[in-house]
Structures are given as C-alpha cells and as structure tokens.
Amino acid sequence: MKERLPELQLKFIDKGRPTFDKVQVKLDNLHRLKQEIDDDMSLLCDSVELNIKFDEPVRIIPISDTHLFAVQTDTTKANELLGKLRELNTFGIIMGDFIEGANPKIVDHINNVEIGFTQQVIAAKKIIEPFVKTGKIICMVGTFTGHEGWGDTTLGLDVVQLIAHGFSQPDGTDLKVLYNGGKLIIHLNNGVTYSQLIYHAPGGGGSDEINPLGAQRNRLWEHISHRGPTDGAGGGDWHHRAGVSKETVFDLKDGKERSHLLFSNGTSKGNDPNRPDTFLTKMAKGPTLAPGVQLILNQPARQKNDGRNGEYAWLSYGFNKGEILYEAAKLLDKTEKQKKTGELIEEIIDRSRKPKAEFDRKSSRTKIKDNQFDTPMFENFKWKFEDSGSIPRMVFLLAGARYSSTSFEKRDKEKLFEIVKQIESNPFQYGLVMRHFIDPDVAKMYSRDYVLDRMINDLSPIVNKDRLLGFMMSSSLLDDRWKKDVLGNVIKIKDSRGKIHFERERKSRLYPGTYIYRAFSKKVPLYLNQSLMYLDFGKASYEFLLMDHLANSGSEFDPFRGLVQARRKALLRSDVVAGGHMLGGGFMTTPDADYVAPGWFSEYDSGGKSNKKRAPLGGQAVILFPDQKLVIPTSTLLESVDTHEALILLKGLRKEEKEKIMSKKVR
C-alpha cells in the first residue's frame, strides 16, 4: 500500500539555495581567479631564465646560510661573500637562511637573535638593495622551513618574498624567488645553455662524513627521471656539509661524456670554535663548514662536435681557490680570443726554470724489507722537487687502460697517447699509473710479454724525462696466473734422431713487476694498493692516498663514497685520495681533501664480463701549487689542459704582460 505524504501545514517563502552544479561553476571561477591573483602578485616561480649579453667568463656565487643578525655568525665571511659581487661579471644567488629570523617556540633561540624579525627584514632589504640595482642578484630561493620560513610557519608571511618585494632588475624585471628546487637556466653568449637546480634545503640523502653531496645527487636524479636533463644541483641548509663535485658519466643516448655539477654551500654561522652553532653541538655535530662555493662559466668559441661537453663550467670550493681560478679564467679567455695562448705558454716554459724531480728512496718504505736483488714494492714513497718558481704542476691520474682489451686497442688508446704526448711536451706535467693498466686476462696469454713491451714502449717518452711518478701493481698484475707457464700454438719439432713430432709453444713464468721495473731502468717506483705518495716542493708538500679496489665501499651512483671511506678507515688526513674500481669519473672537493675518481681508457670491467659497459674517458688530474698549499682537481682531459694553461699564464706572465693582454680589445 502506497504511503500517503503528510498534508502541508507550512509553506516557506524564503529563497532556496542554488543547485550544487551552479555553485561548482562559481567555485571553479574562484579557483581560477585565486590562481590568477597569486600569479599576478607572487614573486614565486618554478624557473628563472636569462641571457648573458657579454662573452667573458661568468662567475656565480651561491649565498646561503649567512644567518645575519645571529650572534654566532661570522660577519667577515658573510661580508666577503657579498663583497665578491662588486667584481666584474660576478653574480649571486641568495639561497635561503640569509637572515636568522626568530622562533618563539625555541626557547634558547631568542637569546641568539640580535634584532627583531621585522627589523631583520628591513635591514636585509637595505643590504641587498645596491646589488639588485646593479643587476648582481640573479634570484632568491624560498618555500622552505626554518629561519625565513618561520615567518610562513607561524604567521603566514612569506619573508623571502617580503625581502624581494619592490626590487626590480636593471631591465625592469622583478627580482624573482625560486621555489625550493627551482631551475636556473642561463643562456651564455656563445650559444651554450647551462641549467642548475637551486635549493635552499635539498632534503634527505647522503651523510655528513661519507656522502656530503648525497642529497643533491638524489635530487638531480629525480629531476632527470621525472622532468628531463639538467647540468647540476646545489643547495645549502646542511651547516656541517660543504663542498663541490663534478661528476662525469657516459651518456648512452648521445654516445659521449656528460658532466654534472653538485655543490653544498656551507655556512658563516658557528665557524668560530669559541662561538659555535649550538643547534649542532647539542647533536654532537660540527664544526660548521665555511662558505666558499664558486661557479665559473667560461665562454669559449664553440664549433660543432668540438668535444666540449661541460668542460666550460669550472666549480670550486674555497675563496682563495675560486679567486685564483677566476683570475686565470679571465686571462685565458683573453689569450684565446687573441689566438696567443699556445705562443705564450711556450714562451713561459722556455724562460722558466724547469722542475727537477728526485725520488727520495731513504724516505720511502717498501712492503717488506728488501735487498739489492729484490724488486721493491712500495707502500709509502716520496718525490722531492727542486725549487723552480711558482708555476703549478699537474699530475695526470691514469687508470683503466686494460692493454690488450678490444675497447682499448680499437677505440680509446689514442686518448691515452694524447695525454702521454701532453706530459712529454710540458715539463710542469707528470703522470701516475694506477689500477688495471694491463687487462687481467693478459696474465694467461702467450703474448703477455709482448703486451707488457708495448705498454712500456708507449710510456717510455715520459719515463725517460722522469715524469712518471709511479706504477701501481694492481690486482691485474698480482694475479697468480703470471707464475704459471703459458702455451702457444702447436709447432713442428724435429728431435735429435730427425723424427718430427708436434708440441705446443711454451713460455715460463713471468714476474710482471720485475719486468716493468727493469724496463723502466728502475726509475719508476712500483706501489701497492692503499699506498701513500708524498710530493715535496719545499714550501708546500702533498700527501696522496692511492687506491686500487675499494672493497665493498664502492658505489656506481656515487664515485667518491669508497674513496672517502678509504681515508676514513685509515684515519688519515691525506690531501688527495685517488683511484678505485668504480664506473664514474671526476672529482669532489670538501674542506678536508680532494677526491679523484679516474676515468677509463677502455670499457669498465671491474664487475665481471657480464658487467662490461662504457665509461667516461680518463684525463682527470690534480694541479698542485709549489709555493702555497693548494690543490685544484679536474674532471676531463680538456678541462685539465685548459685549467693548467690558464694557471701557467696567471703565474708565468709578468705583471705588465698581463695588463697589456687584459687591456687589449678584441672584436
């Protein structure tokens, strides 16, 4: 039975609500309008893109974690960062924690703040104003928690935007604020485009001691995976992490090397041990690491397929090092445009005192006590150099040639020969042979003595000039198969009775270390895994920790992790740690040391036959100053040569010669 509806007793005369369909239209309009208002009023953006209108080197200074108006801040370092922006073609990126801010929820924080939040914002605007007006601040970075971010967290005020608000670049463009992790895109005047992810807080990843750039490396990979290629990633926030790395990989798609640049800015807060960053000391971390990252984008004339795949970008950590590199870059730029670099380098070399290296046998130590009949195997060896001026010396770290391998013999050996020729022609350059110069399978080959002879002959030009500093007895030369006889082809043999029978050719055991040592006239020390090499220039000396295999500490994703672990496990303070069996190449600089992963002159072959793969080419080096303690590492052959030539010009030219070159205008 159908239920009867109740009879209407009341009839409302109020207007009813519109249906939700009509409300949805208004909500959509509101949503769109709110977005438009945000776009119109907000300075936040996902990327900042700009054109460089000059053709000299560009220097970029990341500025972050200055923590102005905190009692623990070293204002001299903060002022030094800002002061560099007054120099020619030098620009800054303000990457967060520029001011200390204030957080009432952190009880002991208020006592560390010198002025109120409002006054900090006003003062920060005044500090950056002259730099913005002259176009020296490229952009700022926002949307992070902590310090400026506390304004957003506690009050809903975007402090970074408040600082940037009202400022315009010289071309009338607003001073933009990148989202944390936004992209900076720079179109250089020579047609090259450089792009960099810019973070204040790069998030999780890595570790303070072992992998200080791990967070940046993770963010780089995520961006490449989700959005496409970029040249690097940099950030701050981590006060106890600072440094740079330039890492080279083989791009399977393009069939050539590609470089990625990573940096962590450090801080000017808590550098004074008497006024530490108490936030870190409470966690038993520290000391804080000072700022000093500098990026130089050179602008050489480019030609199609000229092989310059990232070498134009020089990355360094340390104010002194960065200043020297920038002055050298400007000088090289001028001599290149005047087409005088080669001529000037020859002139400087001709008139300079040539360095003379002497092996210090008394200060070196072998693995076991040897006698005059033994082939010494060193675990600690030293070279002394006569005082020959201030021109920097470069040491090429040569590894992974794998003589007799197909990839070396038919593809990559010319690159090694190019380096040997480079060392032979320049008395300020040296070579050091490291891991797997001979392929491991050579030990069982009948022609193994012939392979050794070819390698010895190829290296003899630099051995004869005393420019090969050492030869690593790596695992490929310590293989027990060298101690066994090897068999060759079947040949006819006629015995004493004239009867013919067939036998295999046979060669007896061979000791490759002794063979190489004698062939090099006992002039080149043979050394073992985890050896220490000392280079003593008198005013400055350098300690190298040289690695063969990195045990279980290596990483194909992070080429330096195993090297950092090696230094840590040995409790050493070596200046340079080099070697390893990993796939990647390049360098990493931290406040404590420089780490160099040599590339290959063959396929990567440290994981067995099934793991063979293309690897970045060798050519990595370290440049050492003889008159002051300073190491400049390089990531490719072209970068090594360019950087060393620039430094030879800087140190070898007279003052009046430099002034003449720099003042000459080139069309």
Number of C-alpha atoms within 10 A of each C-alpha: 3 4 5 6 6 6 6 6 5 6 6 6 6 6 6 7 8 8 8 10 9 10 12 11 11 12 13 11 12 12 12 12 12 12 13 12 11 12 12 9 10 15 20 22 16 13 19 19 11 12 12 14 10 12 14 22 24 21 25 21 23 26 28 29 28 27 25 24 22 23 18 21 24 20 17 10 19 22 12 13 21 21 11 17 20 13 10 12 14 20 23 24 19 25 28 30 27 22 23 28 28 25 20 10 9 9 8 12 16 16 11 15 21 16 16 13 21 12 13 22 21 12 17 18 18 12 12 17 18 13 19 22 15 13 19 24 25 20 22 29 26 28 22 23 15 18 21 29 23 21 19 17 15 11 10 10 14 18 23 28 21 13 22 22 17 10 17 17 18 13 8 8 9 16 25 25 28 27 20 23 27 21 21 22 18 17 15 21 16 17 13 16 13 17 18 22 24 28 29 30 25 26 17 11 15 17 13 16 12 15 18 23 28 22 22 29 24 18 21 25 17 12 15 13 10 8 9 10 14 20 19 25 29 27 28 28 23 21 25 21 25 29 27 27 29 26 25 26 20 19 14 12 6 8 9 15 21 18 23 20 25 24 31 34 30 29 29 28 27 26 22 15 11 8 13 18 23 16 13 15 13 9 8 9 14 20 17 23 21 28 31 27 25 26 23 20 22 24 20 19 14 12 9 6 7 8 12 17 16 23 21 19 22 22 26 25 26 19 18 12 16 22 15 14 23 23 14 20 27 17 22 27 21 21 21 13 15 14 11 13 19 11 10 17 17 13 13 17 16 10 9 14 15 16 17 16 19 15 18 15 13 8 11 17 19 18 13 10 9 12 8 6 6 9 19 21 22 24 19 19 25 22 19 16 17 15 17 14 16 15 24 24 21 26 22 26 23 26 29 28 29 26 23 24 18 12 17 21 15 11 13 18 16 13 17 22 13 13 20 23 15 15 22 22 14 16 19 20 23 25 24 17 23 26 30 24 25 24 21 22 16 23 24 17 19 18 16 20 17 13 17 20 15 14 17 17 13 15 21 18 17 21 21 13 15 19 26 26 25 20 21 25 24 22 17 20 22 16 15 13 18 20 15 13 14 20 16 13 10 11 10 12 13 10 9 7 6 8 8 11 10 10 13 13 13 13 16 11 14 17 14 20 19 16 15 19 19 13 16 18 10 13 18 20 22 24 27 23 21 21 19 22 23 20 21 20 24 13 11 14 20 19 17 22 24 28 25 21 20 19 10 7 14 21 16 12 15 18 26 32 22 27 28 21 17 23 21 13 9 11 9 11 14 20 19 23 26 24 30 31 27 26 28 25 30 27 28 29 23 20 16 12 18 25 29 30 30 32 32 32 29 30 24 24 22 17 12 8 9 7 11 14 15 21 25 27 28 27 28 27 31 24 21 23 23 25 17 14 13 18 21 23 29 29 30 29 21 18 22 23 18 17 24 25 21 25 24 22 23 22 18 23 16 11 10 9 11 16 12 9 15 16 9 11 9 9 5
